[in-house]
Amino acid sequence: MAIAKSYLLEAKSLRAYEILKGIDPKVLPSEEARLSWRMALISACCGLSEFEHASDLLRESERAIRPFVPLKISGECFTSKPPQRVRIESPRFRPGETVTLYLDVERLGFESQKDGSAKTRVRFDLALLEPSGRVVSDFSDWEREHGTVEESSHRPWEEHAYRVSFLLPKGVNLGAYLLRVEVSDLTSTPTRNASASLPLVLK
């Protein structure tokens, strides 16, 4: 592969492409080496104006490095009209009320299945905190029953929207709180995590 890279540096894309195409990535010693092979092949393809092939390789490379980049949560909000994502700008709820939360999880890992589908497995951990950081509820009963979500799709998701519904605890003081949401990607090794906090008021 070093020879192919030297040809790339000399702008000899066709010779580099021929060498790289002759390498079976399965025999390379690590995922980093396979990623390096893909990126070199992308450079060679671009040099030959084989942009469609380069685009396919780029998507494969993005999926390969996904387990090594941080998980990301975005678009988190409480909704007033589930299953629609109608954002509540100043969320105010009653103790014991059912609350629905939407969030997008980006850069999910996946497990390839024999039928060609991609399986994701995600765990949600919730905690209701006072402004001081003291945990009022860890929703342990909810997490045991609903906290882990496993789904399959025809191809790996770039991102996926999740809807999480749960009961707020009863018998707590009224006032301002934070809901902390931690998402764990259980299909990645090691497991990757991301968290977000949303303010709410119990009235």
Contacts in CASP RR format, 6 or more apart in sequence:
PFRMAT RR
TARGET T0000
AUTHOR 0000-0000-0000
METHOD contacts of the structure
MODEL  1
MAIAKSYLLEAKSLRAYEILKGIDPKVLPSEEARLSWRMALISACCGLSE
FEHASDLLRESERAIRPFVPLKISGECFTSKPPQRVRIESPRFRPGETVT
LYLDVERLGFESQKDGSAKTRVRFDLALLEPSGRVVSDFSDWEREHGTVE
ESSHRPWEEHAYRVSFLLPKGVNLGAYLLRVEVSDLTSTPTRNASASLPL
VLK
1 19 0 8 1.000
1 20 0 8 1.000
1 23 0 8 1.000
1 33 0 8 1.000
1 36 0 8 1.000
1 37 0 8 1.000
1 40 0 8 1.000
3 19 0 8 1.000
4 15 0 8 1.000
4 16 0 8 1.000
4 19 0 8 1.000
4 20 0 8 1.000
4 23 0 8 1.000
4 40 0 8 1.000
4 44 0 8 1.000
5 16 0 8 1.000
5 40 0 8 1.000
7 13 0 8 1.000
7 15 0 8 1.000
7 16 0 8 1.000
7 19 0 8 1.000
8 16 0 8 1.000
8 40 0 8 1.000
8 43 0 8 1.000
8 44 0 8 1.000
13 43 0 8 1.000
13 44 0 8 1.000
13 46 0 8 1.000
13 47 0 8 1.000
13 48 0 8 1.000
14 44 0 8 1.000
14 48 0 8 1.000
16 40 0 8 1.000
16 43 0 8 1.000
16 44 0 8 1.000
17 41 0 8 1.000
17 44 0 8 1.000
17 45 0 8 1.000
17 48 0 8 1.000
17 50 0 8 1.000
20 37 0 8 1.000
20 40 0 8 1.000
20 41 0 8 1.000
20 44 0 8 1.000
21 41 0 8 1.000
23 37 0 8 1.000
25 34 0 8 1.000
25 37 0 8 1.000
25 38 0 8 1.000
28 34 0 8 1.000
28 37 0 8 1.000
31 64 0 8 1.000
34 64 0 8 1.000
35 61 0 8 1.000
35 64 0 8 1.000
35 65 0 8 1.000
38 57 0 8 1.000
38 60 0 8 1.000
38 61 0 8 1.000
38 64 0 8 1.000
39 61 0 8 1.000
41 57 0 8 1.000
42 54 0 8 1.000
42 57 0 8 1.000
42 58 0 8 1.000
42 61 0 8 1.000
45 51 0 8 1.000
45 53 0 8 1.000
45 54 0 8 1.000
45 57 0 8 1.000
46 54 0 8 1.000
63 110 0 8 1.000
63 156 0 8 1.000
66 107 0 8 1.000
66 108 0 8 1.000
66 109 0 8 1.000
66 188 0 8 1.000
67 109 0 8 1.000
67 188 0 8 1.000
67 189 0 8 1.000
67 192 0 8 1.000
69 107 0 8 1.000
70 107 0 8 1.000
70 192 0 8 1.000
70 194 0 8 1.000
71 105 0 8 1.000
71 106 0 8 1.000
71 107 0 8 1.000
71 108 0 8 1.000
71 183 0 8 1.000
71 185 0 8 1.000
71 188 0 8 1.000
71 192 0 8 1.000
71 193 0 8 1.000
71 194 0 8 1.000
72 105 0 8 1.000
72 106 0 8 1.000
72 107 0 8 1.000
72 194 0 8 1.000
73 103 0 8 1.000
73 104 0 8 1.000
73 105 0 8 1.000
73 106 0 8 1.000
73 181 0 8 1.000
73 183 0 8 1.000
73 194 0 8 1.000
73 195 0 8 1.000
73 196 0 8 1.000
74 103 0 8 1.000
74 104 0 8 1.000
74 106 0 8 1.000
74 159 0 8 1.000
75 102 0 8 1.000
75 103 0 8 1.000
75 104 0 8 1.000
76 101 0 8 1.000
76 102 0 8 1.000
76 103 0 8 1.000
76 104 0 8 1.000
76 181 0 8 1.000
76 196 0 8 1.000
76 198 0 8 1.000
77 85 0 8 1.000
77 87 0 8 1.000
77 88 0 8 1.000
77 101 0 8 1.000
77 102 0 8 1.000
77 103 0 8 1.000
77 198 0 8 1.000
78 87 0 8 1.000
78 88 0 8 1.000
78 91 0 8 1.000
78 99 0 8 1.000
78 100 0 8 1.000
78 101 0 8 1.000
78 102 0 8 1.000
78 198 0 8 1.000
78 200 0 8 1.000
79 85 0 8 1.000
79 86 0 8 1.000
79 87 0 8 1.000
79 88 0 8 1.000
79 100 0 8 1.000
79 101 0 8 1.000
79 102 0 8 1.000
80 86 0 8 1.000
80 88 0 8 1.000
82 100 0 8 1.000
82 163 0 8 1.000
82 165 0 8 1.000
83 163 0 8 1.000
85 102 0 8 1.000
85 161 0 8 1.000
90 201 0 8 1.000
91 198 0 8 1.000
91 199 0 8 1.000
91 200 0 8 1.000
91 201 0 8 1.000
92 200 0 8 1.000
92 201 0 8 1.000
92 202 0 8 1.000
92 203 0 8 1.000
93 99 0 8 1.000
93 168 0 8 1.000
93 200 0 8 1.000
93 201 0 8 1.000
93 202 0 8 1.000
93 203 0 8 1.000
94 168 0 8 1.000
94 202 0 8 1.000
94 203 0 8 1.000
95 168 0 8 1.000
95 169 0 8 1.000
95 170 0 8 1.000
95 171 0 8 1.000
95 172 0 8 1.000
95 174 0 8 1.000
95 202 0 8 1.000
96 167 0 8 1.000
96 168 0 8 1.000
96 169 0 8 1.000
96 170 0 8 1.000
97 167 0 8 1.000
97 168 0 8 1.000
98 165 0 8 1.000
98 166 0 8 1.000
98 167 0 8 1.000
98 168 0 8 1.000
99 165 0 8 1.000
99 166 0 8 1.000
99 167 0 8 1.000
99 168 0 8 1.000
99 200 0 8 1.000
100 163 0 8 1.000
100 164 0 8 1.000
100 165 0 8 1.000
101 163 0 8 1.000
101 164 0 8 1.000
101 165 0 8 1.000
101 166 0 8 1.000
101 179 0 8 1.000
101 181 0 8 1.000
101 198 0 8 1.000
102 161 0 8 1.000
102 162 0 8 1.000
102 163 0 8 1.000
102 164 0 8 1.000
103 161 0 8 1.000
103 162 0 8 1.000
103 164 0 8 1.000
103 181 0 8 1.000
103 183 0 8 1.000
103 196 0 8 1.000
104 159 0 8 1.000
104 160 0 8 1.000
104 161 0 8 1.000
104 162 0 8 1.000
105 122 0 8 1.000
105 159 0 8 1.000
105 160 0 8 1.000
105 162 0 8 1.000
105 183 0 8 1.000
105 185 0 8 1.000
105 194 0 8 1.000
106 158 0 8 1.000
106 159 0 8 1.000
107 159 0 8 1.000
108 120 0 8 1.000
108 122 0 8 1.000
108 156 0 8 1.000
108 157 0 8 1.000
108 159 0 8 1.000
108 160 0 8 1.000
108 185 0 8 1.000
108 187 0 8 1.000
109 120 0 8 1.000
109 156 0 8 1.000
109 185 0 8 1.000
109 187 0 8 1.000
109 188 0 8 1.000
109 192 0 8 1.000
110 118 0 8 1.000
110 119 0 8 1.000
110 120 0 8 1.000
110 156 0 8 1.000
110 157 0 8 1.000
110 187 0 8 1.000
111 118 0 8 1.000
111 119 0 8 1.000
111 120 0 8 1.000
111 121 0 8 1.000
111 187 0 8 1.000
112 118 0 8 1.000
113 119 0 8 1.000
113 152 0 8 1.000
116 154 0 8 1.000
117 152 0 8 1.000
117 153 0 8 1.000
117 154 0 8 1.000
118 152 0 8 1.000
118 153 0 8 1.000
118 154 0 8 1.000
118 155 0 8 1.000
118 156 0 8 1.000
118 157 0 8 1.000
119 150 0 8 1.000
119 151 0 8 1.000
119 152 0 8 1.000
119 187 0 8 1.000
120 150 0 8 1.000
120 151 0 8 1.000
120 152 0 8 1.000
120 153 0 8 1.000
120 157 0 8 1.000
120 160 0 8 1.000
120 185 0 8 1.000
120 187 0 8 1.000
121 148 0 8 1.000
121 149 0 8 1.000
121 150 0 8 1.000
121 185 0 8 1.000
121 186 0 8 1.000
121 187 0 8 1.000
122 148 0 8 1.000
122 149 0 8 1.000
122 150 0 8 1.000
122 162 0 8 1.000
122 183 0 8 1.000
122 184 0 8 1.000
122 185 0 8 1.000
122 186 0 8 1.000
123 143 0 8 1.000
123 147 0 8 1.000
123 148 0 8 1.000
123 149 0 8 1.000
123 183 0 8 1.000
123 184 0 8 1.000
123 186 0 8 1.000
124 143 0 8 1.000
124 146 0 8 1.000
124 147 0 8 1.000
124 148 0 8 1.000
124 149 0 8 1.000
124 162 0 8 1.000
124 164 0 8 1.000
124 181 0 8 1.000
124 182 0 8 1.000
124 183 0 8 1.000
125 138 0 8 1.000
125 143 0 8 1.000
125 147 0 8 1.000
125 181 0 8 1.000
125 182 0 8 1.000
125 184 0 8 1.000
126 138 0 8 1.000
126 139 0 8 1.000
126 142 0 8 1.000
126 143 0 8 1.000
126 164 0 8 1.000
126 166 0 8 1.000
126 179 0 8 1.000
126 180 0 8 1.000
126 181 0 8 1.000
126 182 0 8 1.000
127 135 0 8 1.000
127 137 0 8 1.000
127 138 0 8 1.000
127 139 0 8 1.000
127 179 0 8 1.000
127 180 0 8 1.000
127 182 0 8 1.000
128 135 0 8 1.000
128 136 0 8 1.000
128 137 0 8 1.000
128 139 0 8 1.000
128 168 0 8 1.000
128 169 0 8 1.000
128 172 0 8 1.000
128 177 0 8 1.000
128 178 0 8 1.000
128 179 0 8 1.000
128 180 0 8 1.000
129 135 0 8 1.000
129 136 0 8 1.000
129 177 0 8 1.000
129 178 0 8 1.000
129 179 0 8 1.000
129 180 0 8 1.000
129 197 0 8 1.000
130 136 0 8 1.000
130 177 0 8 1.000
130 178 0 8 1.000
131 176 0 8 1.000
131 177 0 8 1.000
131 178 0 8 1.000
133 178 0 8 1.000
136 169 0 8 1.000
136 172 0 8 1.000
136 177 0 8 1.000
137 168 0 8 1.000
137 169 0 8 1.000
137 172 0 8 1.000
139 166 0 8 1.000
142 166 0 8 1.000
142 167 0 8 1.000
146 164 0 8 1.000
146 166 0 8 1.000
148 186 0 8 1.000
149 162 0 8 1.000
151 160 0 8 1.000
164 181 0 8 1.000
168 202 0 8 1.000
172 202 0 8 1.000
173 202 0 8 1.000
174 201 0 8 1.000
174 202 0 8 1.000
174 203 0 8 1.000
175 201 0 8 1.000
175 202 0 8 1.000
175 203 0 8 1.000
176 199 0 8 1.000
176 200 0 8 1.000
176 201 0 8 1.000
177 199 0 8 1.000
177 200 0 8 1.000
177 201 0 8 1.000
177 202 0 8 1.000
178 197 0 8 1.000
178 198 0 8 1.000
178 199 0 8 1.000
178 200 0 8 1.000
179 197 0 8 1.000
179 198 0 8 1.000
179 199 0 8 1.000
179 200 0 8 1.000
180 195 0 8 1.000
180 196 0 8 1.000
180 197 0 8 1.000
181 195 0 8 1.000
181 196 0 8 1.000
181 197 0 8 1.000
181 198 0 8 1.000
182 193 0 8 1.000
182 194 0 8 1.000
182 195 0 8 1.000
183 193 0 8 1.000
183 194 0 8 1.000
183 195 0 8 1.000
184 191 0 8 1.000
184 192 0 8 1.000
184 193 0 8 1.000
185 191 0 8 1.000
185 192 0 8 1.000
185 193 0 8 1.000
END
